């Protein structure tokens, strides 16, 4: 049986929140385990390459678990999906704080 997409959300941010879009996509298997994910902060005004992805985490395109940051892609250790969400949140908040 195919994996099921359980989350496909995009949130447009106001200028006070940093502009851009926060994106969250999650797929689970039959047992409800996360098997694929894409978390991203997209803002083409800040970064034009990598589809505007300023910071993001995913396990797509055959590269295993990895982090995108301003065009640099690096492999990361996968502990849990919850850990990945926390890391993304921390990166996004840190980036936003630097922009103020």
Buried (B, 14 or more C-beta within 10 A) or exposed (E): EEBEEEEEEEEEBEEEEBBBBBBBBBBBEEEEEBBBBBBBBBBBEBBEEBEBBBBBBBBEEEEEBBBBBEEEBEEBEEEEBEEBBEBBEEBBEEBBEEEE
